[in-house]
Amino acid sequence: MNLLLRLQQSLDAKDLIEEFARLINEECGLDGYHYHHPSEAIVCQSGHQNRHELAYTLRIEGDDLGEFKAYRARPFEEAESQYVENLLTLLMYPLRNALRYQQALRSAYTDPLTGLCNRSNMQHQLQREVSLSRRENRPMSLVIVDIDNFKRVNDRFGHLSGDKVIRCVAQHLRESLRDFDLIFRYGGEEFVLVLSGADAACAGNIAERLRAAVAAHTCKLDGGGEVSPTISLGVTQLREHEDPMALFARADEAMYQAKRQGRNAVCIC
């Protein structure tokens, strides 16, 4: 397989960098390498740093493709440096295509207002978490969150202020969740939380912490006004042989029960 073909086998940036480093290692021998793309939050590395390095800032037609460094104990000969630079010319377009593809995927699965995963992403991830819960025999709970009286915010302050409140609530939810919990903007003023490893009691405690965190903060609007939003949360645990749609329906009913109880409340179903 020729070099160019080997660098066209994937649309995953990390896979491309790993293959690129393997090609260099086959020819030159490396002690380690490091690739970093700050804006895409991609880091790919192996081995260790050493006293001699080749460092390249990767850019093509105005597109920033990150930075690559190769390390070893002995100096790189001129012919080896030239080999790496020739190989870089083969890497550039596949790497740009891979980065653009990953950007497109992220855009397709990300809510632009909050930066959270969107409804399309949720459907895929929820099915995955249900399957993992069954396979690993561990609990999983779902929480549906709705901002209380949100229409009043839009009617009184306008939709831009409503967007500010949604972003404010999203931030408090994200900051109050565990690192491995999943949060999605389902649509409008609704959010969905997937709590891996949490039974109903644990999920209820998490939901109460989220309710209190949102209620304790005031959202300052751009026009100088303030809103103190509250949320209602419906909690339910995955049952044996239950599919994701049934799980979601029970959590949704629990959320509406929290609304009927007076809002700013948690209901476990």
Secondary structure as the mmCIF struct_conf table of DSSP 4:
data_model
#
loop_
_struct_conf.conf_type_id
_struct_conf.id
_struct_conf.beg_label_comp_id
_struct_conf.beg_label_asym_id
_struct_conf.beg_label_seq_id
_struct_conf.end_label_comp_id
_struct_conf.end_label_asym_id
_struct_conf.end_label_seq_id
HELX_RH_AL_P HELX_RH_AL_P1 LEU A 3 ARG A 6
TURN_TY1_P TURN_TY1_P1 LEU A 7 GLN A 8
BEND BEND1 GLN A 9 GLN A 9
BEND BEND2 LEU A 11 LEU A 11
HELX_RH_AL_P HELX_RH_AL_P2 ALA A 13 CYS A 28
BEND BEND3 ASP A 31 ASP A 31
STRN STRN1 GLY A 32 HIS A 37
HELX_RH_3T_P HELX_RH_3T_P1 PRO A 38 GLU A 40
TURN_TY1_P TURN_TY1_P2 ALA A 41 ALA A 41
STRN STRN2 ILE A 42 GLY A 47
BEND BEND4 ARG A 51 ARG A 51
STRN STRN3 HIS A 52 ILE A 60
TURN_TY1_P TURN_TY1_P3 GLU A 61 GLY A 62
STRN STRN4 ASP A 63 ARG A 72
BEND BEND5 ALA A 73 ARG A 74
HELX_LH_PP_P HELX_LH_PP_P1 PRO A 75 GLU A 77
HELX_RH_AL_P HELX_RH_AL_P3 GLU A 78 ALA A 108
TURN_TY1_P TURN_TY1_P4 TYR A 109 TYR A 109
STRN STRN5 THR A 110 THR A 110
TURN_TY1_P TURN_TY1_P5 PRO A 112 THR A 114
BEND BEND6 LEU A 116 LEU A 116
STRN STRN6 CYS A 117 CYS A 117
HELX_RH_AL_P HELX_RH_AL_P4 ARG A 119 ARG A 135
TURN_TY1_P TURN_TY1_P6 GLU A 136 ASN A 137
STRN STRN7 MET A 140 ILE A 147
TURN_TY1_P TURN_TY1_P7 ASP A 148 ASN A 149
HELX_RH_AL_P HELX_RH_AL_P5 PHE A 150 PHE A 157
HELX_RH_AL_P HELX_RH_AL_P6 HIS A 159 SER A 176
BEND BEND7 LEU A 177 LEU A 177
TURN_TY1_P TURN_TY1_P8 ASP A 179 PHE A 180
STRN STRN8 LEU A 182 GLY A 187
TURN_TY1_P TURN_TY1_P9 GLY A 188 GLU A 189
STRN STRN9 GLU A 190 SER A 196
TURN_TY1_P TURN_TY1_P10 GLY A 197 GLY A 197
HELX_RH_AL_P HELX_RH_AL_P7 ALA A 200 ALA A 215
TURN_TY1_P TURN_TY1_P11 ALA A 216 ALA A 216
STRN STRN10 CYS A 219 LYS A 220
HELX_LH_PP_P HELX_LH_PP_P2 LEU A 221 LEU A 221
TURN_TY1_P TURN_TY1_P12 ASP A 222 GLY A 223
BEND BEND8 GLY A 224 GLY A 224
STRN STRN11 GLU A 226 VAL A 227
STRN STRN12 ILE A 231 GLN A 237
HELX_LH_PP_P HELX_LH_PP_P3 LEU A 238 ARG A 239
TURN_TY1_P TURN_TY1_P13 GLU A 240 HIS A 241
HELX_RH_AL_P HELX_RH_AL_P8 PRO A 244 ARG A 260
TURN_TY1_P TURN_TY1_P14 GLN A 261 GLY A 262
BEND BEND9 ARG A 263 ASN A 264
STRN STRN13 VAL A 266 ILE A 268
#
